[in-house]
């Protein structure tokens, strides 16, 4: 029960991070990670940067997977 809940929260966190990566790519808007807005410790900024990096990686892998699939095609 607890493991399922942790997995669910982890999946939701990755999904949100990928959503933020998509917003960044389509609009150029990114969350501001200035240290004075969150905390004085550099660990918080590093954690947020790593979290957003996970979203970028998931987005890249998803695009590569969908591009290789015959079920999707590019329309420009």
KOLMI-790066 format. One record per residue (C-alpha): x, y, z; residue number from 1. Coordinates in steps of 0.001 Angstrom, whole numbers, plus 500000, padded with zeros to 6 digits. Layout:
N
X | Y | Z | n
X | Y | Z | NUM
...
REM end
This chain:
76
X | Y | Z | n
500000 | 500000 | 500000 | 1
502708 | 502494 | 500970 | 2
504946 | 501499 | 498066 | 3
502084 | 502059 | 495634 | 4
501423 | 505501 | 497055 | 5
505114 | 506450 | 496802 | 6
505228 | 505203 | 493201 | 7
502097 | 507204 | 492403 | 8
503559 | 510407 | 493858 | 9
506848 | 509827 | 492018 | 10
505007 | 509326 | 488724 | 11
502968 | 512487 | 489325 | 12
506144 | 514456 | 490077 | 13
507796 | 513269 | 486850 | 14
504629 | 514042 | 484896 | 15
504557 | 517594 | 486285 | 16
508241 | 518048 | 485492 | 17
507682 | 516869 | 481901 | 18
504734 | 519265 | 481614 | 19
506968 | 522148 | 482722 | 20
509565 | 521059 | 480142 | 21
506887 | 521139 | 477442 | 22
505773 | 524607 | 478507 | 23
509386 | 525756 | 478375 | 24
509870 | 524398 | 474869 | 25
506652 | 525723 | 473406 | 26
506544 | 529155 | 475081 | 27
510001 | 529806 | 476500 | 28
508596 | 530301 | 480008 | 29
510515 | 528646 | 482835 | 30
510087 | 528642 | 486593 | 31
512330 | 531218 | 488223 | 32
514841 | 529455 | 490470 | 33
516566 | 532483 | 491953 | 34
517955 | 531613 | 495394 | 35
516345 | 534614 | 497103 | 36
512867 | 533367 | 496159 | 37
513160 | 529913 | 497708 | 38
515909 | 529675 | 500260 | 39
519412 | 530813 | 501012 | 40
520771 | 527286 | 500755 | 41
522144 | 526276 | 497357 | 42
520787 | 522752 | 497832 | 43
517236 | 523901 | 497083 | 44
518266 | 525466 | 493766 | 45
520248 | 522351 | 492875 | 46
517274 | 520112 | 493721 | 47
514929 | 522229 | 491575 | 48
517404 | 522243 | 488679 | 49
517703 | 518447 | 488902 | 50
513911 | 518100 | 489059 | 51
513503 | 520186 | 485907 | 52
516310 | 518235 | 484224 | 53
514344 | 515015 | 484812 | 54
511399 | 516579 | 482979 | 55
513614 | 517558 | 480057 | 56
515006 | 514023 | 479866 | 57
511551 | 512436 | 479989 | 58
510372 | 514840 | 477299 | 59
513357 | 514017 | 475047 | 60
512876 | 510270 | 475467 | 61
509137 | 510529 | 474840 | 62
509638 | 512512 | 471644 | 63
512238 | 510010 | 470418 | 64
509913 | 507095 | 471200 | 65
506924 | 508678 | 469472 | 66
508998 | 509716 | 466446 | 67
510120 | 506113 | 465955 | 68
506552 | 504817 | 466161 | 69
504450 | 504348 | 463046 | 70
501393 | 505576 | 464951 | 71
502656 | 509171 | 464988 | 72
503724 | 511510 | 462206 | 73
505147 | 515019 | 462139 | 74
502966 | 517801 | 460827 | 75
504557 | 521198 | 460426 | 76
REM end
